[in-house]
């Protein structure tokens, strides 16, 4: 077998096979070099701080491909400005290599406006701040929903919850300042139900019960009665009840009189007016703290009466009781008899209390 291996024919076949193999390998590498542009490298141009449109044009002219990716928005840089290049500028790459560009977006990423309608203003501001929205002007508007958010404005236009706007945008919030007082109720008698509802809403009132004469819900019916009456003063948000019919108010005079007897207070002017008198308040009278002076009573002793013929009886003075009787004086007349004349009592003094 060894002799057969060293046969010249076998050696020739081996040499030819090796030569063919080496030729195929050489041709393969040559083809790869030609296909992959081996040895041909292009330096990456510096397109940092250029606009994305200029950077793309430069890369295309150089023979390089590109991939654009947006970075986080930075207000310090211009919109669509190239912030970063990979591979870094100056690196040598093959022709057709894709260069990655990090570009500053036009604005912040959009966020959805949270639903803060009819929410308390303090809670609404917290929810808006959590999603990255800034509150600019706070506008107060008369409403029965005091301190509640009524509308959200972006650039002067009302936006609905869920709308997408750029993050960190400035929005305005309309908040209720409380109901207005003593607003004149409008007159909607003679209007259709649809017109009356719109007119009531424009005057800051609410539509209450709408009663149709035929039991339908046709908004083209004519309003022939309302409560409260037109011209009365009510607070904002007060409900106004309506009665509607396809007939005119003139044809429903009897029904209107019946409703007036129910909803309108009748004042009887034939009764005489009631007169009210003030009752004196004795507690307010001044009180004299010093008692009035007391006049002491005089003690007058009783005197005995004189009798004729010199006989008289008298009681001891010490046993006489003190009375208010004034002493009497006696006088003799021409016949020799003594007559007793009563003396006048002194008049009582009047005590004046200041």
Secondary structure as UniProt FT lines:
FT   HELIX           2..5
FT   HELIX           8..35
FT   TURN            36..39
FT   STRAND          41..43
FT   TURN            48..49
FT   HELIX           52..62
FT   STRAND          65..71
FT   TURN            75..76
FT   TURN            79..80
FT   STRAND          81..86
FT   TURN            89..90
FT   STRAND          92..94
FT   TURN            95..96
FT   STRAND          98..104
FT   STRAND          110..112
FT   TURN            117..118
FT   HELIX           121..130
FT   TURN            131..132
FT   STRAND          134..141
FT   TURN            146..147
FT   STRAND          148..154
FT   TURN            155..156
FT   STRAND          157..158
FT   TURN            161..162
FT   STRAND          164..166
FT   TURN            167..168
FT   STRAND          170..176
FT   STRAND          183..184
FT   TURN            189..190
FT   HELIX           193..202
FT   TURN            203..204
FT   STRAND          206..212
FT   TURN            213..214
FT   TURN            219..220
FT   STRAND          222..227
FT   TURN            230..231
FT   STRAND          233..234
FT   TURN            236..237
FT   STRAND          239..245
FT   HELIX           249..252
FT   HELIX           253..263
FT   HELIX           282..284
FT   HELIX           308..310
FT   HELIX           317..319
FT   STRAND          329..332
FT   TURN            334..335
FT   STRAND          338..341
//
